[in-house]
């Protein structure tokens, strides 16, 4: 299905949704809302069109370096697959190279690819770590995601300011001392 077909389907769905909640899609303020919503949803889910492993592998370099490489405070925005509401926060990542490093800009790009798909935070955390492990084959990788969820803050329990933290790790990060080293790095 091409982009214009996707937009038409989403526009029609939005119009029907507006009618279902008692709105008039012909009202002046809503006339262009179906198209804006369609384009926005496609933009927020553009990660389905991209390959995160290929993104990492596009800037891999052989390097004799075997100490931790950490990138912290990578901002992300995603949509909860349960309510299609935003969740957002920061991702912290580290890996121990095993003969290969990656261009540092590729790691936040890979995060964007996964976060621009319908997600749950736990799966997002694991996908990022598994992608690094598969693309680079490091001695280990670790990912921590800290996020606020609008499905918790805007609906249901309505708890403002709550934050969810998830962690996933492989290889040398199975060792608690290595995990502590990483956690201390992202704290400072």
Secondary structure as UniProt FT lines:
FT   HELIX           3..20
FT   TURN            21..22
FT   TURN            25..26
FT   HELIX           28..30
FT   TURN            31..32
FT   HELIX           33..44
FT   HELIX           46..49
FT   HELIX           52..57
FT   TURN            58..59
FT   STRAND          60..62
FT   STRAND          68..80
FT   TURN            81..83
FT   STRAND          86..96
FT   STRAND          100..102
FT   HELIX           104..115
FT   STRAND          118..119
FT   HELIX           121..136
FT   STRAND          140..149
FT   HELIX           150..153
FT   TURN            156..157
FT   TURN            160..161
FT   STRAND          164..169
FT   HELIX           171..174
FT   HELIX           176..187
//
